[in-house]
Amino acid sequence: MRYLVVIEETQTGFSAWAPDLPGCVAAGATREETEAMMGEAVRFHIEGMREDGLPVPAAVSGAAFAEAAG
C-alpha cells in the first residue's frame, strides 16, 4: 500500500508526515534523507499497529496542485 507523504522545508532541514497515519512523522537535514526516514517510519508505524492488533488505515489521501494568479 502506498501512503501520501507531505514533505515541508523547515528552518533546519525538512519534516514529513502522512495524513492517513496520524503520529507518523520524520525529519532530516535533506529532502532525500527525510524521504528515506519517512519510508522507514511508515513501515515501522504499520508494523507497530499490527503488533498491537489495531486496524491499519487505508491509504485514501491524494494530492493536487492549484494555480495561483501571479
C-alpha positions as CSV (number, residue, x, y, z in Angstrom):
1,M,0.0,0.0,0.0
2,R,1.3,3.5,-0.9
3,Y,0.6,6.4,1.5
4,L,0.7,10.1,0.7
5,V,3.6,11.8,2.5
6,V,3.8,15.6,2.9
7,I,7.3,17.0,3.0
8,E,7.9,20.5,4.2
9,E,11.0,22.6,4.3
10,T,11.9,23.9,7.8
11,Q,14.5,26.3,9.1
12,T,16.7,23.4,10.0
13,G,16.0,20.9,7.1
14,F,12.9,19.0,6.2
15,S,10.0,17.4,8.0
16,A,7.4,14.9,6.8
17,W,4.1,13.4,7.8
18,A,1.4,11.1,6.4
19,P,-2.2,12.3,6.6
20,D,-3.6,8.7,6.7
21,L,-1.2,7.7,9.5
22,P,-1.6,10.1,12.4
23,G,1.5,10.4,14.5
24,C,3.8,9.0,11.8
25,V,6.4,11.7,11.2
26,A,10.1,12.1,10.3
27,A,12.6,14.8,9.9
28,G,16.0,15.2,8.3
29,A,18.7,17.6,7.1
30,T,17.9,17.0,3.4
31,R,14.8,16.1,1.4
32,E,16.4,12.8,0.4
33,E,17.2,11.9,4.0
34,T,13.7,12.8,5.1
35,E,12.1,10.7,2.3
36,A,14.2,7.7,3.3
37,M,13.5,8.2,7.0
38,M,9.7,8.6,6.3
39,G,9.7,5.3,4.4
40,E,11.2,3.6,7.4
41,A,8.7,5.5,9.7
42,V,5.7,4.3,7.7
43,R,6.8,0.7,7.7
44,F,7.6,0.8,11.5
45,H,4.3,2.6,12.3
46,I,2.2,0.0,10.4
47,E,4.2,-2.9,12.0
48,G,3.5,-1.5,15.4
49,M,-0.2,-1.1,14.7
50,R,-0.4,-4.7,13.5
51,E,1.5,-6.0,16.6
52,D,-0.9,-4.1,18.8
53,G,-3.9,-5.5,17.0
54,L,-5.0,-2.2,15.6
55,P,-6.6,-1.7,12.2
56,V,-4.2,-0.2,9.6
57,P,-5.8,2.8,8.0
58,A,-6.5,2.7,4.3
59,A,-4.4,5.0,2.1
60,V,-7.1,7.4,0.9
61,S,-5.4,10.8,0.8
62,G,-4.3,12.3,-2.5
63,A,-2.7,15.5,-3.7
64,A,-3.4,18.2,-6.2
65,F,-1.9,21.5,-7.1
66,A,-3.8,24.7,-7.6
67,E,-2.6,27.5,-9.8
68,A,-2.3,30.9,-8.3
69,A,-2.6,34.1,-10.3
70,G,0.6,36.0,-10.4
